[in-house]
Amino acid sequence: MKRGVDLPEAELPRLERPARRAHDPVYEARVERLKAARNQLAAAFDLAPGVLCPNGTLETIARVHPRTRKELAAIPGLKRWQLREIGEALLSAATDPPPSS
């Protein structure tokens, strides 16, 4: 410990911070739609939203942007029961709305 305490500041190891994700309003809107759908379903099932589907899984769905049930089923962390019970609602929420004119 003494050796570490005696090291000059310049010789201390530095932890590299991961780069921040660029602001992506389309992705963020997709996450919000997925959360809203999940929250509505959680209320209907009388479950805590995070139990029904954690935010991390919703963020992965938003990032992958599945367009089919098969693509949704390939999402890491999504369980078969979630796919069966809420899969269609998640797919619908993950679908980007048409651009407004």
TISEMAR-820811 format. One record per atom (N, C-alpha, C, O): atom name; x, z, y. Coordinates in nm, 3 decimals, padded with zeros to 5 digits. Last residue first. Example, Ala and Ser with C-alpha at 12.3 -4.5 7.8 and 13.67 -1.06 7.14 Angstrom:
BEGIN
+------+---------+---------+---------+
| atom |       x |       z |       y |
+------+---------+---------+---------+
|    N |  01.285 |  00.708 | -00.225 |
|   CA |  01.367 |  00.714 | -00.106 |
|    C |  01.290 |  00.787 |  00.003 |
|    O |  01.341 |  00.804 |  00.114 |
|    N |  01.319 |  00.780 | -00.569 |
|   CA |  01.230 |  00.780 | -00.450 |
|    C |  01.320 |  00.780 | -00.330 |
|    O |  01.424 |  00.846 | -00.332 |
+------+---------+---------+---------+
This chain:
BEGIN
+------+---------+---------+---------+
| atom |       x |       z |       y |
+------+---------+---------+---------+
|    N | -04.595 | -04.218 |  01.510 |
|   CA | -04.571 | -04.328 |  01.604 |
|    C | -04.604 | -04.289 |  01.744 |
|    O | -04.589 | -04.369 |  01.836 |
|    N | -04.411 | -04.017 |  01.280 |
|   CA | -04.525 | -04.034 |  01.371 |
|    C | -04.492 | -04.144 |  01.471 |
|    O | -04.376 | -04.162 |  01.510 |
|    N | -04.316 | -04.092 |  00.945 |
|   CA | -04.280 | -04.077 |  01.087 |
|    C | -04.402 | -04.099 |  01.177 |
|    O | -04.484 | -04.187 |  01.152 |
|    N | -04.477 | -03.905 |  00.683 |
|   CA | -04.442 | -04.033 |  00.745 |
|    C | -04.407 | -04.011 |  00.893 |
|    O | -04.462 | -03.921 |  00.957 |
|    N | -04.310 | -03.610 |  00.558 |
|   CA | -04.427 | -03.678 |  00.614 |
|    C | -04.386 | -03.811 |  00.675 |
|    O | -04.270 | -03.828 |  00.715 |
|    N | -04.131 | -03.581 |  00.254 |
|   CA | -04.127 | -03.590 |  00.399 |
|    C | -04.252 | -03.661 |  00.451 |
|    O | -04.294 | -03.762 |  00.393 |
|    N | -04.198 | -03.361 | -00.003 |
|   CA | -04.214 | -03.499 |  00.042 |
|    C | -04.218 | -03.501 |  00.195 |
|    O | -04.299 | -03.431 |  00.257 |
|    N | -04.206 | -03.099 | -00.066 |
|   CA | -04.073 | -03.157 | -00.046 |
|    C | -04.080 | -03.300 |  00.006 |
|    O | -03.981 | -03.354 |  00.054 |
|    N | -04.474 | -03.052 | -00.113 |
|   CA | -04.415 | -02.993 |  00.006 |
|    C | -04.278 | -03.055 |  00.038 |
|    O | -04.238 | -03.062 |  00.154 |
|    N | -04.498 | -03.187 | -00.359 |
|   CA | -04.577 | -03.230 | -00.244 |
|    C | -04.516 | -03.178 | -00.114 |
|    O | -04.509 | -03.251 | -00.015 |
|    N | -04.329 | -03.034 | -00.517 |
|   CA | -04.301 | -03.176 | -00.495 |
|    C | -04.374 | -03.227 | -00.371 |
|    O | -04.318 | -03.300 | -00.289 |
|    N | -04.465 | -02.789 | -00.508 |
|   CA | -04.330 | -02.799 | -00.452 |
|    C | -04.294 | -02.945 | -00.424 |
|    O | -04.235 | -02.976 | -00.321 |
|    N | -04.703 | -02.859 | -00.638 |
|   CA | -04.709 | -02.812 | -00.499 |
|    C | -04.571 | -02.821 | -00.433 |
|    O | -04.561 | -02.857 | -00.316 |
|    N | -04.603 | -02.921 | -00.892 |
|   CA | -04.670 | -03.025 | -00.812 |
|    C | -04.677 | -02.985 | -00.664 |
|    O | -04.658 | -03.069 | -00.576 |
|    N | -04.491 | -02.668 | -00.974 |
|   CA | -04.411 | -02.789 | -00.957 |
|    C | -04.475 | -02.894 | -00.868 |
|    O | -04.410 | -02.949 | -00.779 |
|    N | -04.609 | -02.433 | -01.041 |
|   CA | -04.605 | -02.467 | -00.898 |
|    C | -04.529 | -02.597 | -00.870 |
|    O | -04.506 | -02.631 | -00.754 |
|    N | -04.621 | -02.421 | -01.325 |
|   CA | -04.723 | -02.355 | -01.242 |
|    C | -04.725 | -02.403 | -01.097 |
|    O | -04.831 | -02.413 | -01.036 |
|    N | -04.404 | -02.574 | -01.430 |
|   CA | -04.540 | -02.587 | -01.483 |
|    C | -04.645 | -02.537 | -01.384 |
|    O | -04.747 | -02.603 | -01.362 |
|    N | -04.187 | -02.482 | -01.284 |
|   CA | -04.218 | -02.624 | -01.285 |
|    C | -04.363 | -02.646 | -01.328 |
|    O | -04.435 | -02.726 | -01.269 |
|    N | -04.195 | -02.216 | -01.356 |
|   CA | -04.215 | -02.252 | -01.216 |
|    C | -04.254 | -02.400 | -01.206 |
|    O | -04.342 | -02.437 | -01.129 |
|    N | -04.142 | -02.232 | -01.628 |
|   CA | -04.272 | -02.181 | -01.587 |
|    C | -04.301 | -02.214 | -01.441 |
|    O | -04.416 | -02.239 | -01.404 |
|    N | -03.877 | -02.331 | -01.619 |
|   CA | -03.986 | -02.414 | -01.674 |
|    C | -04.123 | -02.364 | -01.630 |
|    O | -04.211 | -02.445 | -01.599 |
|    N | -03.708 | -02.262 | -01.304 |
|   CA | -03.748 | -02.229 | -01.442 |
|    C | -03.863 | -02.318 | -01.488 |
|    O | -03.937 | -02.374 | -01.407 |
|    N | -03.441 | -02.366 | -01.120 |
|   CA | -03.586 | -02.377 | -01.131 |
|    C | -03.624 | -02.359 | -01.278 |
|    O | -03.578 | -02.433 | -01.365 |
|    N | -03.165 | -02.362 | -01.141 |
|   CA | -03.234 | -02.239 | -01.101 |
|    C | -03.384 | -02.245 | -01.110 |
|    O | -03.450 | -02.142 | -01.107 |
|    N | -03.111 | -02.696 | -01.047 |
|   CA | -03.056 | -02.573 | -01.104 |
|    C | -03.133 | -02.452 | -01.052 |
|    O | -03.162 | -02.442 | -00.933 |
|    N | -03.343 | -02.947 | -01.109 |
|   CA | -03.293 | -02.856 | -01.005 |
|    C | -03.238 | -02.730 | -01.072 |
|    O | -03.311 | -02.663 | -01.146 |
|    N | -03.470 | -03.106 | -01.289 |
|   CA | -03.324 | -03.100 | -01.297 |
|    C | -03.262 | -03.006 | -01.194 |
|    O | -03.141 | -02.987 | -01.193 |
|    N | -03.735 | -03.109 | -01.218 |
|   CA | -03.698 | -03.032 | -01.336 |
|    C | -03.546 | -03.015 | -01.349 |
|    O | -03.499 | -02.921 | -01.413 |
|    N | -03.728 | -03.295 | -01.010 |
|   CA | -03.752 | -03.154 | -00.980 |
|    C | -03.707 | -03.066 | -01.096 |
|    O | -03.648 | -02.960 | -01.075 |
|    N | -03.695 | -03.529 | -01.157 |
|   CA | -03.589 | -03.488 | -01.063 |
|    C | -03.604 | -03.340 | -01.027 |
|    O | -03.504 | -03.269 | -01.015 |
|    N | -03.942 | -03.521 | -01.292 |
|   CA | -03.817 | -03.520 | -01.368 |
|    C | -03.699 | -03.476 | -01.279 |
|    O | -03.616 | -03.396 | -01.321 |
|    N | -04.122 | -03.549 | -01.085 |
|   CA | -04.122 | -03.424 | -01.161 |
|    C | -03.992 | -03.410 | -01.241 |
|    O | -03.939 | -03.299 | -01.256 |
|    N | -03.963 | -03.703 | -00.800 |
|   CA | -04.039 | -03.706 | -00.925 |
|    C | -04.031 | -03.570 | -00.992 |
|    O | -03.946 | -03.487 | -00.960 |
|    N | -03.810 | -03.660 | -00.587 |
|   CA | -03.929 | -03.742 | -00.564 |
|    C | -04.017 | -03.751 | -00.688 |
|    O | -04.129 | -03.800 | -00.683 |
|    N | -03.615 | -03.399 | -00.436 |
|   CA | -03.667 | -03.470 | -00.554 |
|    C | -03.794 | -03.547 | -00.520 |
|    O | -03.875 | -03.504 | -00.438 |
|    N | -03.399 | -03.305 | -00.254 |
|   CA | -03.514 | -03.388 | -00.214 |
|    C | -03.567 | -03.469 | -00.333 |
|    O | -03.566 | -03.592 | -00.330 |
|    N | -03.177 | -03.146 | -00.243 |
|   CA | -03.180 | -03.252 | -00.343 |
|    C | -03.289 | -03.354 | -00.310 |
|    O | -03.274 | -03.474 | -00.335 |
|    N | -03.253 | -02.972 | -00.033 |
|   CA | -03.128 | -03.048 | -00.024 |
|    C | -03.130 | -03.168 | -00.118 |
|    O | -03.090 | -03.278 | -00.081 |
|    N | -03.491 | -02.860 | -00.126 |
|   CA | -03.490 | -02.934 |  00.001 |
|    C | -03.366 | -03.022 |  00.014 |
|    O | -03.374 | -03.134 |  00.065 |
|    N | -03.396 | -02.733 | -00.356 |
|   CA | -03.497 | -02.839 | -00.368 |
|    C | -03.496 | -02.924 | -00.241 |
|    O | -03.501 | -03.047 | -00.249 |
|    N | -03.228 | -02.547 | -00.234 |
|   CA | -03.172 | -02.648 | -00.323 |
|    C | -03.269 | -02.765 | -00.339 |
|    O | -03.228 | -02.881 | -00.337 |
|    N | -03.418 | -02.395 | -00.099 |
|   CA | -03.316 | -02.467 | -00.022 |
|    C | -03.250 | -02.576 | -00.106 |
|    O | -03.220 | -02.684 | -00.056 |
|    N | -03.557 | -02.288 | -00.316 |
|   CA | -03.627 | -02.377 | -00.223 |
|    C | -03.528 | -02.458 | -00.141 |
|    O | -03.550 | -02.577 | -00.116 |
|    N | -03.354 | -02.128 | -00.420 |
|   CA | -03.406 | -02.239 | -00.501 |
|    C | -03.480 | -02.338 | -00.412 |
|    O | -03.467 | -02.460 | -00.431 |
|    N | -03.326 | -01.946 | -00.210 |
|   CA | -03.213 | -02.029 | -00.251 |
|    C | -03.256 | -02.149 | -00.334 |
|    O | -03.201 | -02.258 | -00.319 |
|    N | -03.576 | -01.813 | -00.206 |
|   CA | -03.539 | -01.904 | -00.097 |
|    C | -03.423 | -01.996 | -00.137 |
|    O | -03.423 | -02.114 | -00.100 |
|    N | -03.735 | -01.805 | -00.533 |
|   CA | -03.645 | -01.754 | -00.430 |
|    C | -03.611 | -01.860 | -00.325 |
|    O | -03.617 | -01.980 | -00.351 |
|    N | -04.059 | -01.789 | -00.631 |
|   CA | -03.952 | -01.887 | -00.617 |
|    C | -03.860 | -01.841 | -00.503 |
|    O | -03.903 | -01.839 | -00.387 |
|    N | -04.186 | -01.548 | -00.706 |
|   CA | -04.241 | -01.676 | -00.746 |
|    C | -04.135 | -01.785 | -00.739 |
|    O | -04.122 | -01.865 | -00.832 |
|    N | -04.025 | -01.360 | -00.584 |
|   CA | -04.040 | -01.356 | -00.729 |
|    C | -04.091 | -01.490 | -00.779 |
|    O | -04.045 | -01.541 | -00.882 |
|    N | -04.054 | -01.415 | -00.315 |
|   CA | -03.922 | -01.429 | -00.375 |
|    C | -03.924 | -01.423 | -00.527 |
|    O | -03.834 | -01.476 | -00.592 |
|    N | -04.330 | -01.351 | -00.272 |
|   CA | -04.281 | -01.488 | -00.263 |
|    C | -04.146 | -01.510 | -00.331 |
|    O | -04.126 | -01.611 | -00.398 |
|    N | -04.485 | -01.140 | -00.510 |
|   CA | -04.396 | -01.148 | -00.395 |
|    C | -04.340 | -01.290 | -00.390 |
|    O | -04.306 | -01.346 | -00.495 |
|    N | -04.816 | -01.235 | -00.615 |
|   CA | -04.674 | -01.210 | -00.642 |
|    C | -04.597 | -01.209 | -00.510 |
|    O | -04.639 | -01.269 | -00.411 |
|    N | -05.077 | -01.334 | -00.643 |
|   CA | -05.053 | -01.193 | -00.615 |
|    C | -04.912 | -01.152 | -00.656 |
|    O | -04.891 | -01.050 | -00.722 |
|    N | -05.126 | -01.599 | -00.649 |
|   CA | -05.085 | -01.538 | -00.777 |
|    C | -05.063 | -01.388 | -00.764 |
|    O | -05.033 | -01.321 | -00.864 |
|    N | -05.184 | -01.639 | -00.379 |
|   CA | -05.287 | -01.670 | -00.479 |
|    C | -05.255 | -01.606 | -00.614 |
|    O | -05.346 | -01.562 | -00.685 |
|    N | -04.938 | -01.570 | -00.267 |
|   CA | -05.056 | -01.491 | -00.234 |
|    C | -05.166 | -01.514 | -00.338 |
|    O | -05.234 | -01.420 | -00.379 |
|    N | -04.783 | -01.776 | -00.374 |
|   CA | -04.752 | -01.637 | -00.408 |
|    C | -04.870 | -01.546 | -00.379 |
|    O | -04.900 | -01.456 | -00.457 |
|    N | -04.893 | -01.998 | -00.245 |
|   CA | -04.909 | -01.983 | -00.390 |
|    C | -04.883 | -01.838 | -00.434 |
|    O | -04.952 | -01.786 | -00.521 |
|    N | -04.807 | -01.944 |  00.015 |
|   CA | -04.950 | -01.958 | -00.013 |
|    C | -04.977 | -01.938 | -00.162 |
|    O | -05.072 | -01.870 | -00.201 |
|    N | -04.531 | -01.948 | -00.023 |
|   CA | -04.596 | -01.826 |  00.024 |
|    C | -04.747 | -01.829 | -00.003 |
|    O | -04.806 | -01.727 | -00.040 |
|    N | -04.487 | -02.215 | -00.103 |
|   CA | -04.455 | -02.105 | -00.194 |
|    C | -04.527 | -01.978 | -00.153 |
|    O | -04.579 | -01.906 | -00.238 |
|    N | -04.561 | -02.347 |  00.134 |
|   CA | -04.634 | -02.374 |  00.009 |
|    C | -04.612 | -02.259 | -00.089 |
|    O | -04.706 | -02.212 | -00.152 |
|    N | -04.369 | -02.241 |  00.310 |
|   CA | -04.512 | -02.223 |  00.338 |
|    C | -04.594 | -02.244 |  00.211 |
|    O | -04.687 | -02.167 |  00.183 |
|    N | -04.131 | -02.328 |  00.189 |
|   CA | -04.158 | -02.185 |  00.202 |
|    C | -04.307 | -02.160 |  00.225 |
|    O | -04.364 | -02.068 |  00.167 |
|    N | -04.163 | -02.607 |  00.219 |
|   CA | -04.153 | -02.548 |  00.085 |
|    C | -04.183 | -02.398 |  00.088 |
|    O | -04.253 | -02.346 |  00.001 |
|    N | -04.161 | -02.629 |  00.497 |
|   CA | -04.281 | -02.670 |  00.422 |
|    C | -04.280 | -02.610 |  00.282 |
|    O | -04.384 | -02.566 |  00.233 |
|    N | -03.899 | -02.535 |  00.546 |
|   CA | -04.014 | -02.462 |  00.600 |
|    C | -04.143 | -02.500 |  00.528 |
|    O | -04.226 | -02.414 |  00.501 |
|    N | -03.747 | -02.734 |  00.419 |
|   CA | -03.738 | -02.595 |  00.373 |
|    C | -03.860 | -02.516 |  00.421 |
|    O | -03.918 | -02.439 |  00.344 |
|    N | -03.818 | -02.952 |  00.582 |
|   CA | -03.851 | -02.955 |  00.439 |
|    C | -03.848 | -02.812 |  00.382 |
|    O | -03.937 | -02.774 |  00.306 |
|    N | -03.704 | -02.874 |  00.820 |
|   CA | -03.850 | -02.888 |  00.814 |
|    C | -03.896 | -02.889 |  00.669 |
|    O | -04.001 | -02.833 |  00.636 |
|    N | -03.434 | -02.886 |  00.744 |
|   CA | -03.493 | -02.758 |  00.784 |
|    C | -03.646 | -02.763 |  00.781 |
|    O | -03.709 | -02.665 |  00.742 |
|    N | -03.405 | -03.162 |  00.698 |
|   CA | -03.384 | -03.066 |  00.589 |
|    C | -03.453 | -02.934 |  00.623 |
|    O | -03.522 | -02.876 |  00.539 |
|    N | -03.453 | -03.251 |  00.960 |
|   CA | -03.537 | -03.300 |  00.850 |
|    C | -03.528 | -03.205 |  00.731 |
|    O | -03.629 | -03.169 |  00.671 |
|    N | -03.251 | -03.130 |  01.117 |
|   CA | -03.391 | -03.092 |  01.137 |
|    C | -03.483 | -03.139 |  01.025 |
|    O | -03.583 | -03.073 |  00.996 |
|    N | -02.958 | -03.009 |  01.060 |
|   CA | -03.036 | -03.120 |  01.003 |
|    C | -03.184 | -03.084 |  01.013 |
|    O | -03.236 | -03.015 |  00.925 |
|    N | -02.646 | -02.927 |  01.175 |
|   CA | -02.789 | -02.907 |  01.199 |
|    C | -02.864 | -03.030 |  01.149 |
|    O | -02.835 | -03.143 |  01.191 |
|    N | -02.397 | -02.900 |  00.924 |
|   CA | -02.447 | -02.964 |  01.045 |
|    C | -02.598 | -02.940 |  01.055 |
|    O | -02.668 | -02.935 |  00.954 |
|    N | -02.277 | -02.593 |  00.803 |
|   CA | -02.353 | -02.715 |  00.781 |
|    C | -02.400 | -02.770 |  00.914 |
|    O | -02.436 | -02.696 |  01.005 |
|    N | -01.949 | -02.481 |  00.872 |
|   CA | -02.094 | -02.467 |  00.888 |
|    C | -02.160 | -02.601 |  00.860 |
|    O | -02.105 | -02.707 |  00.890 |
|    N | -01.691 | -02.441 |  00.632 |
|   CA | -01.745 | -02.514 |  00.747 |
|    C | -01.897 | -02.493 |  00.752 |
|    O | -01.963 | -02.487 |  00.649 |
|    N | -01.583 | -02.113 |  00.538 |
|   CA | -01.639 | -02.245 |  00.505 |
|    C | -01.697 | -02.311 |  00.631 |
|    O | -01.745 | -02.243 |  00.722 |
|    N | -01.280 | -01.973 |  00.649 |
|   CA | -01.426 | -01.972 |  00.655 |
|    C | -01.477 | -02.110 |  00.618 |
|    O | -01.422 | -02.212 |  00.661 |
|    N | -01.008 | -01.847 |  00.477 |
|   CA | -01.065 | -01.965 |  00.541 |
|    C | -01.218 | -01.953 |  00.537 |
|    O | -01.276 | -01.926 |  00.432 |
|    N | -00.836 | -01.558 |  00.543 |
|   CA | -00.944 | -01.616 |  00.465 |
|    C | -01.001 | -01.734 |  00.542 |
|    O | -01.039 | -01.721 |  00.659 |
|    N | -00.492 | -01.497 |  00.546 |
|   CA | -00.611 | -01.536 |  00.621 |
|    C | -00.713 | -01.595 |  00.525 |
|    O | -00.678 | -01.673 |  00.437 |
|    N | -00.256 | -01.230 |  00.501 |
|   CA | -00.330 | -01.346 |  00.449 |
|    C | -00.456 | -01.372 |  00.532 |
|    O | -00.518 | -01.278 |  00.581 |
|    N | -00.012 | -01.153 |  00.750 |
|   CA | -00.128 | -01.112 |  00.671 |
|    C | -00.201 | -01.236 |  00.621 |
|    O | -00.208 | -01.337 |  00.692 |
|    N |  00.186 | -01.228 |  00.921 |
|   CA |  00.209 | -01.250 |  00.778 |
|    C |  00.092 | -01.208 |  00.689 |
|    O |  00.097 | -01.225 |  00.568 |
|    N |  00.108 | -01.152 |  01.175 |
|   CA |  00.126 | -01.296 |  01.149 |
|    C |  00.144 | -01.326 |  01.001 |
|    O |  00.119 | -01.439 |  00.958 |
|    N |  00.121 | -00.871 |  01.163 |
|   CA | -00.009 | -00.939 |  01.172 |
|    C |  00.002 | -01.086 |  01.132 |
|    O | -00.085 | -01.139 |  01.064 |
|    N |  00.367 | -00.755 |  00.927 |
|   CA |  00.326 | -00.796 |  01.063 |
|    C |  00.195 | -00.875 |  01.056 |
|    O |  00.164 | -00.937 |  00.955 |
|    N |  00.321 | -00.496 |  00.688 |
|   CA |  00.331 | -00.640 |  00.717 |
|    C |  00.292 | -00.669 |  00.861 |
|    O |  00.193 | -00.614 |  00.911 |
|    N |  00.271 | -00.231 |  00.632 |
|   CA |  00.386 | -00.261 |  00.717 |
|    C |  00.401 | -00.410 |  00.751 |
|    O |  00.484 | -00.446 |  00.834 |
|    N |  00.061 | -00.238 |  00.455 |
|   CA |  00.036 | -00.181 |  00.588 |
|    C |  00.148 | -00.220 |  00.684 |
|    O |  00.123 | -00.239 |  00.803 |
|    N |  00.193 | -00.341 |  00.231 |
|   CA |  00.087 | -00.417 |  00.296 |
|    C |  00.060 | -00.368 |  00.436 |
|    O |  00.038 | -00.449 |  00.527 |
|    N |  00.371 | -00.129 |  00.176 |
|   CA |  00.424 | -00.263 |  00.204 |
|    C |  00.318 | -00.349 |  00.275 |
|    O |  00.350 | -00.422 |  00.369 |
|    N |  00.193 |  00.076 |  00.121 |
|   CA |  00.279 |  00.085 |  00.239 |
|    C |  00.332 | -00.052 |  00.277 |
|    O |  00.338 | -00.086 |  00.395 |
|    N |  00.082 |  00.000 | -00.118 |
|   CA |  00.000 |  00.000 |  00.000 |
|    C |  00.087 |  00.000 |  00.124 |
|    O |  00.057 | -00.069 |  00.222 |
+------+---------+---------+---------+
